């Protein structure tokens, strides 16, 4: 209704300029009719997405181009001007319609055969480089995960991360020194692996800036994904709109779910904290403490999960021996 009212006002204003009452009414009716056409077009286009519209536009352009090439061949040169106009109008309408329908009905992969940029943009995010932090390198799991094919893209090691590894390797603290050396050894193995692409990126940034902030800045600058196992760093990266992958999230997603009341078989491998307890581990490393099972140490027994406890290291399960 608003569109019809606006159209009527514009048409009436046009009639007023002509100082003719008849033209004023005619302009108002024409404006109202134009507004009604806009409303009907909006109703008809309801549910049409931008992708459908862009595909239809591209198909229409292809159809018009083919029609233009066909009519430029002078196949109608021996016909009258009126016949040429009629046939030309029909050719443009038919091939424009066919081009639109073919483009709309095609899927993304078929459409990308004509426009390779579509496929490029589709895979650009998956092929974006992965910027790794210090903890990921020290962990040593990165090479095996990359070789499985779950992570794609080139690995980028910032220069300040390499400097941090070197400082750890030269530290007087034996624990830090061992972590730094393990990280350098892991990085050397990844560089020697022909199946991996590892690049050292020498970025220029303020040395007084914390490493986490420098990682975020570099990820944003290179439009790369950040690979880490730091939960707080992941939260900050997501707040800034930076794509981030957390290996701990992947590990938790692959962890088999165990809930209270489940029955399973467990190999008891060591003694528990209390003198009646024995401890076993699930394939993913989850520890289960079995009460009153010390006498069955070294055996595989049937247990029933009785409860769980959340600790800083993860979830700890408690179980009881399954009664025969």
Buried (B, 14 or more C-beta within 10 A) or exposed (E): EEBBEBBBBBBBEBBEEEEEEEBBBBBBBBBBEBBBEEBEEEEEEEEEEEEBEEBBEBBBBBBBEBBEEBBEEEEBEEEEEEEBEEBBEEBBEEBBEBBBEBBBEBEEEEBBEEEEEBBEEEEEEEEBBBBBBBBBBBBBEBBEBBEEEEBEBBBBBBBBBBEBBEEBBEBEEEEBBBBBBBBBBBBEEBBEEEEBBBEEBEBEBEEEEEBBEBBBBBBBEBEBBBBBBBEEBBEBBEEEEBBBBBBEEBBEEEBEEBEEEBEBEBEBEEBBEEEEBBBBBBEEEBBBBBBEBBEBBEEEBEBBBBEBEEEEEEEBBBBBBEEE
